[in-house]
Amino acid sequence: MSKTSAAPEPGAVDITTLSVPQLRSLQTRLNTELEHLTTSHAKLRTAQSKFRECIRSINDGVIKGATGNAEEKSEILVPLTNSLYVKGHLADREKVIVDVGTGFYVEKSTAKATEFYNGKVDELQTNLRDLEKVLQAKSTNLRVIEDVLRQKLLAGEATAEPSSSGGGGGA
């Protein structure tokens, strides 16, 4: 009769029936999951930022560079690693090489490359929204577990020996 919801989900557990060690274990597991999901969220944001940078590079370096002197504007910096760049020259302003993942590169027109990267940015945005919902739900679950754990500990302290809180002086 004291149920808080009308129909519990199948497989759901009433956390108020769990012991303190079980609640602490669940709290630890949720904290670990939240850390992992938060790290994944940051990595997705970084990937999205890199795809946006690719779009900017195509727009600023290839397309806008075509309006000036071809010999002067065809020089670019080519990334060899995240921190190492070498000078290069554009052979063709209409086509670029696109990293499509797992070490594969495809030649695409600048318009198709921009479309490809915009699709990646949009896909990551959808994934980020979904992940944010999961993060929010896990955070809510963690708060509920912490509240129940706090209540159990307070109830346990009320029934515990009062002499244990006697302070203890000494230097």
C-alpha positions, 0 to 999 in steps of 0.5 A: 500500500505504500508504493510510490508508483502505481505500476512498477516496471518489470525487473525494477527494484524498490531501492528502499529495500536494499541494504546500505552496502548494496546502495553504496555498491550501486552508488559506486557503479552509477558514479563510474558510469557517469564518469564514463558517459561524461568522458564520452560526451567530451570526446563527442564534442571534440570530434564535432569540433574537429569536423566543424574545423574541417568545414571551416578549412574547406570554406576558408582555405580552399574556396575563399582562397580561389578568389585571389592570385592562384599562385599566391593563395595556393599555399596551405599548411598540411597537418601531418599530426595534431601538432605538426604541419608542413607547407603544401600547395593545392593542386586542385581547388575543386577537389579535396581528400576526405578522411572517411574513417579507419584510414580510408581517404576519398576524393570529393568535390568541396561541396560534397566534402562540406556536405559530408562533414555537415552530416557528421556534425549533425549526426554527432549533435543527435548522439550528444542530445541522446547522451545528455538525456542518459546523463540526466537520467543517471544523475537523477538515479544517483541523487535518489540513491544518495537520498535513500542511502542518507536516510538509511544512515541517519536512521541507523545512527538514531538506533546506534549507540549514543556513546560513539558520538562522545567526541574524544579529546586528545592531542 
